[in-house]
């Protein structure tokens, strides 16, 4: 029953969001056509429900073939691969709106674990890999809220690659927490915090709204040795 109702709410919210946000979506499409590399959408293979790959939809914010150049899967603050328009889209999270198509197609949910590229998925501890995507991946999720400024964390680290690898055991714990605590109330709180973070990015409401969240010290994380986290 939970899955049926959640699917119905996903469809309903996606249709409503597409209608309400259609002016923003249309302006974004025209802007992308006239700027940068004139690419509108970016599609990439991600790990999805039951660890089945699918193609995610996003507005194009980076140069073509960006995963194969520069810092690869890691995106840093002021990353030169991100276009000028792309920076605005990423900060405002408008770049994620095309994922409503994935929701309508049944490949994603509004709330769930974020779908990762396989190279990043492999950084999850092995014991969690078969569990995290027992839920459909989401446009937003608890990991997205706690690590809402991941680019800043990585950019301030001496070795971004090591810190990026060290983050994933923490992210896995967060997604397992969601799996154990999933409910419509939890989803509503996550949706609320996703919007709130756009307006107030330095908020700390997650710790107040959710009980039992895995403890994560972002300051210590910046000094983390990934080999000690697995």
FENPEUR-V184011 format. One record per run of one state. SS is the DSSP state (~ for helix, > for strand, _ for the rest). FROM is the first residue (numbers start at 1). TO is the last residue. If there is no record, write none. Layout:
# FENPEUR-V184011
ss:SS from:FROM to:TO
ss:SS from:FROM to:TO
This chain:
# FENPEUR-V184011
ss:_ from:1 to:1
ss:~ from:2 to:34
ss:_ from:35 to:40
ss:> from:41 to:47
ss:_ from:48 to:48
ss:~ from:49 to:51
ss:_ from:52 to:52
ss:> from:53 to:59
ss:_ from:60 to:61
ss:> from:62 to:62
ss:_ from:63 to:65
ss:~ from:66 to:68
ss:_ from:69 to:81
ss:> from:82 to:82
ss:_ from:83 to:83
ss:~ from:84 to:92
ss:_ from:93 to:93
ss:~ from:94 to:96
ss:_ from:97 to:98
ss:~ from:99 to:104
ss:_ from:105 to:108
ss:> from:109 to:111
ss:_ from:112 to:117
ss:~ from:118 to:121
ss:_ from:122 to:125
ss:~ from:126 to:129
ss:_ from:130 to:131
ss:~ from:132 to:134
ss:_ from:135 to:137
ss:> from:138 to:140
ss:_ from:141 to:141
ss:~ from:142 to:146
ss:_ from:147 to:149
ss:~ from:150 to:155
ss:_ from:156 to:159
ss:~ from:160 to:181
ss:_ from:182 to:183
ss:~ from:184 to:199
ss:_ from:200 to:205
ss:~ from:206 to:209
ss:_ from:210 to:217
ss:~ from:218 to:221
ss:_ from:222 to:225
ss:~ from:226 to:228
ss:_ from:229 to:230
